[in-house]
Amino acid sequence: MVKIARKSDPKRIAELKKKIRDASYVDEAIQKIAQQLSNELIHSK
């Protein structure tokens, strides 16, 4: 099945670029991902 990409939203892209330059935002995002993966590993056994 082939997915067709949505049209890009320049405003949304600008917001994401701003966020990715913010070290605290990136750190928090990584922490959330790590926590979610840890929870999945703990509950999968």
N, C-alpha and C positions, 0 to 999 in steps of 0.2 A: 504494500500500500504506500503510495507516494503522498507525502504531505505538501501542501502548497503554503508557502510562507505568507503571513499577513503583510500588508503594506507597512513600511517602517514609519514610525511616528517621530519626527525630529525633536519634538518637545520631550518625549519619553527618553529618547537616546541621550539628550543633553542632561537630563536628570540622572541617568545611570552613569554617565561619564563623570559627573560631579561626585557621585557617591563612591565610585571606585577609586577616586583620588584621595578619599578620606580614610586614613589608616585605621581610625577607630571603627568606622563602619565595616571595613573589610575584616578587622579582627573579630568583631561581634558576629559577622556572618559566618566566619570560619568556626567560631565557638559553637554556634547553633548547629552547623552541619556535623561537627564532631560529636556533639551531644546526641543528635538524632541517630547517627550511625551507632554510637555506643548503646543507646537504648534498643535499637533493632538487634544488635548482636546479643545483648543480654536476654532479650525475650525470644530469640530464635532457638535457643538451646533447650 
